[in-house]
Amino acid sequence: MEITQSTARPLSARDKSFPPSAHGGTLAGFLETAPTRSAFATPLLTLDAAAMAHNVALMADWAQDAGVRLAPHGKTTMAPALWRQLLDDRPRGAGSWGLTLATAWQAQVARANGVPRILIANEVVDPIGLRWIAGELAAHPDAEILSWADGVDVVRAMEAGLEGIEVARPLPVLVELGGAGGRTGARDRAAARAVAEAVVASRVLVLAGVGGYEGALAHDADAASIARVDAYLTDLAALHRELADAGLYDDGGSGSRPVVTAGGSAYFDRVGAVLPPLCPDAEVVVRSGAFHIHDDGFYAGISPMGRTIGDVPFRSAMHVWARVLSRPEPGLALLDCGRRDASFDEGLPVAQRIAGRADDDAVLSGSHVSALNDQHMFLRLSEDAVASGAAERLRVGDVVRFGLSHPCTALDKWRLIPVVADVDAADPAVVDAVETIF
């Protein structure tokens, strides 16, 4: 699977952990040498090609069965090569309806890389961003860029940001419905209806649907959390019905359907169960983004795939490799990976295996990472490993593979990420590399 943005890209010291011997050449030339993981310095983040392909196919199958469209959240990777994997038609890609971003700048990156339909799942009130959207829509009749509004004051700020310019195509806006204790979003349907009416009255905006983020209202998969999510989604569908029955949607004669969108990476199964039956006249769009890379932490524990959807889970496609620098105590190892290299906001890395010694599980069994400094990782070995002498087999210079949690804050630390064919191989072959734009 070839996913590289540009194999003509020159390599340099700016590409963290790529070998200095490759500097000055191109990525294509380096890949022709058939490098393996051990050719790279540590610490190193890698992506697993097989796991990504598995995850994309699994999600696309579910979306088709559930009757929803996909607009995966591109902020997770900010990697145009990986976005193409989501947008390409099946079976090569996920066949996504569009791509979700969080800011106007991210949308600019997406448009510069040919993404035709963008959902900015956020309020855009920055005049620079608003004027760029208006210009992009005017210059490219086939482009679609939708954003959110959750208050009449947001509508007024959007109008002010566009004041004094000719708006050839009104900017499509979704009314965002939130909930008490959540993030952005109108706090009830009455407030959301007022936002919709303000959009309809605007000369520079057009009402395109409703949306929101159920993940702000729950953080686990217990019955009470699922009930809150379902109640919110039912309310979102009722808002759409209210706006449709009032005749507030205007497709301008295009025949396009309003958008109803929800769905992070934790509760997309509930979106697929609740919204399509209640919104048969709308495009129900799921915005999950973390599924593409997945993880060995937060999402592994809460994702419905393999738990409430079938029996096949997503697979983590990201791993960090770190080298032992010091063994100052029998139960402690310091490694060359820190907060500059690995995610830590939704859980610390988890040691999985010593590179080249997959059969020596006793060394790492029961271990845990207790802390990350800027450039150091504290790996605590278990009391059993110390007592049995197994801990002594972890030596200075050994390389350990770790699973990570939360891809959104792992990939942003790397500009060029090697892609391996099989992360479980003794020395995984590097078959590609993905460039990020954060």
Secondary structure in CASP SS format (residue, H / E / C, confidence):
PFRMAT SS
TARGET T0000
AUTHOR 0000-0000-0000
METHOD secondary structure of the structure
MODEL  1
M C 1.00
E C 1.00
I C 1.00
T C 1.00
Q C 1.00
S C 1.00
T C 1.00
A C 1.00
R C 1.00
P E 1.00
L C 1.00
S C 1.00
A C 1.00
R C 1.00
D C 1.00
K C 1.00
S C 1.00
F C 1.00
P C 1.00
P H 1.00
S H 1.00
A H 1.00
H C 1.00
G C 1.00
G C 1.00
T E 1.00
L H 1.00
A H 1.00
G H 1.00
F H 1.00
L H 1.00
E C 1.00
T C 1.00
A C 1.00
P C 1.00
T E 1.00
R H 1.00
S H 1.00
A H 1.00
F C 1.00
A C 1.00
T C 1.00
P C 1.00
L E 1.00
L E 1.00
T E 1.00
L E 1.00
D E 1.00
A H 1.00
A H 1.00
A H 1.00
M H 1.00
A H 1.00
H H 1.00
N H 1.00
V H 1.00
A H 1.00
L H 1.00
M H 1.00
A H 1.00
D H 1.00
W H 1.00
A H 1.00
Q H 1.00
D H 1.00
A H 1.00
G C 1.00
V C 1.00
R E 1.00
L E 1.00
A C 1.00
P C 1.00
H E 1.00
G H 1.00
K H 1.00
T H 1.00
T C 1.00
M C 1.00
A C 1.00
P H 1.00
A H 1.00
L H 1.00
W H 1.00
R H 1.00
Q H 1.00
L H 1.00
L H 1.00
D C 1.00
D C 1.00
R C 1.00
P C 1.00
R C 1.00
G C 1.00
A C 1.00
G C 1.00
S C 1.00
W C 1.00
G C 1.00
L E 1.00
T E 1.00
L E 1.00
A C 1.00
T C 1.00
A H 1.00
W H 1.00
Q H 1.00
A H 1.00
Q H 1.00
V H 1.00
A H 1.00
R H 1.00
A H 1.00
N C 1.00
G C 1.00
V C 1.00
P C 1.00
R E 1.00
I E 1.00
L E 1.00
I E 1.00
A E 1.00
N E 1.00
E E 1.00
V C 1.00
V C 1.00
D C 1.00
P H 1.00
I H 1.00
G H 1.00
L H 1.00
R H 1.00
W H 1.00
I H 1.00
A H 1.00
G H 1.00
E H 1.00
L H 1.00
A H 1.00
A H 1.00
H C 1.00
P C 1.00
D C 1.00
A C 1.00
E E 1.00
I E 1.00
L E 1.00
S E 1.00
W E 1.00
A E 1.00
D C 1.00
G C 1.00
V H 1.00
D H 1.00
V H 1.00
V H 1.00
R H 1.00
A H 1.00
M H 1.00
E H 1.00
A H 1.00
G H 1.00
L C 1.00
E C 1.00
G C 1.00
I C 1.00
E C 1.00
V C 1.00
A C 1.00
R C 1.00
P C 1.00
L E 1.00
P E 1.00
V E 1.00
L E 1.00
V E 1.00
E E 1.00
L E 1.00
G C 1.00
G C 1.00
A C 1.00
G C 1.00
G C 1.00
R C 1.00
T C 1.00
G C 1.00
A E 1.00
R C 1.00
D C 1.00
R H 1.00
A H 1.00
A H 1.00
A H 1.00
R H 1.00
A H 1.00
V H 1.00
A H 1.00
E H 1.00
A H 1.00
V H 1.00
V H 1.00
A H 1.00
S C 1.00
R C 1.00
V C 1.00
L E 1.00
V E 1.00
L E 1.00
A E 1.00
G E 1.00
V E 1.00
G E 1.00
G C 1.00
Y C 1.00
E H 1.00
G H 1.00
A H 1.00
L H 1.00
A C 1.00
H C 1.00
D C 1.00
A C 1.00
D C 1.00
A H 1.00
A H 1.00
S H 1.00
I H 1.00
A H 1.00
R H 1.00
V H 1.00
D H 1.00
A H 1.00
Y H 1.00
L H 1.00
T H 1.00
D H 1.00
L H 1.00
A H 1.00
A H 1.00
L H 1.00
H H 1.00
R H 1.00
E H 1.00
L H 1.00
A H 1.00
D H 1.00
A C 1.00
G C 1.00
L C 1.00
Y C 1.00
D C 1.00
D C 1.00
G C 1.00
G C 1.00
S C 1.00
G C 1.00
S C 1.00
R C 1.00
P C 1.00
V E 1.00
V E 1.00
T E 1.00
A E 1.00
G C 1.00
G C 1.00
S C 1.00
A C 1.00
Y C 1.00
F H 1.00
D H 1.00
R H 1.00
V H 1.00
G H 1.00
A H 1.00
V H 1.00
L H 1.00
P H 1.00
P H 1.00
L H 1.00
C C 1.00
P C 1.00
D C 1.00
A C 1.00
E E 1.00
V E 1.00
V E 1.00
V E 1.00
R C 1.00
S C 1.00
G C 1.00
A H 1.00
F H 1.00
H H 1.00
I C 1.00
H C 1.00
D C 1.00
D C 1.00
G C 1.00
F H 1.00
Y H 1.00
A H 1.00
G H 1.00
I H 1.00
S C 1.00
P C 1.00
M E 1.00
G C 1.00
R C 1.00
T C 1.00
I E 1.00
G C 1.00
D C 1.00
V C 1.00
P C 1.00
F C 1.00
R C 1.00
S C 1.00
A C 1.00
M E 1.00
H E 1.00
V E 1.00
W E 1.00
A E 1.00
R E 1.00
V E 1.00
L E 1.00
S E 1.00
R E 1.00
P E 1.00
E E 1.00
P C 1.00
G C 1.00
L E 1.00
A E 1.00
L E 1.00
L E 1.00
D C 1.00
C C 1.00
G C 1.00
R C 1.00
R C 1.00
D C 1.00
A C 1.00
S C 1.00
F C 1.00
D C 1.00
E C 1.00
G C 1.00
L C 1.00
P C 1.00
V E 1.00
A E 1.00
Q E 1.00
R E 1.00
I E 1.00
A C 1.00
G C 1.00
R E 1.00
A C 1.00
D C 1.00
D C 1.00
D C 1.00
A C 1.00
V C 1.00
L C 1.00
S C 1.00
G C 1.00
S C 1.00
H E 1.00
V E 1.00
S E 1.00
A E 1.00
L E 1.00
N C 1.00
D C 1.00
Q C 1.00
H C 1.00
M E 1.00
F E 1.00
L E 1.00
R E 1.00
L C 1.00
S C 1.00
E H 1.00
D H 1.00
A H 1.00
V H 1.00
A H 1.00
S H 1.00
G C 1.00
A H 1.00
A H 1.00
E H 1.00
R H 1.00
L C 1.00
R C 1.00
V C 1.00
G C 1.00
D C 1.00
V E 1.00
V E 1.00
R E 1.00
F E 1.00
G E 1.00
L C 1.00
S C 1.00
H C 1.00
P H 1.00
C H 1.00
T H 1.00
A C 1.00
L H 1.00
D H 1.00
K H 1.00
W C 1.00
R C 1.00
L E 1.00
I E 1.00
P E 1.00
V E 1.00
V E 1.00
A C 1.00
D C 1.00
V C 1.00
D C 1.00
A C 1.00
A C 1.00
D C 1.00
P C 1.00
A E 1.00
V E 1.00
V E 1.00
D E 1.00
A E 1.00
V E 1.00
E E 1.00
T C 1.00
I C 1.00
F C 1.00
END
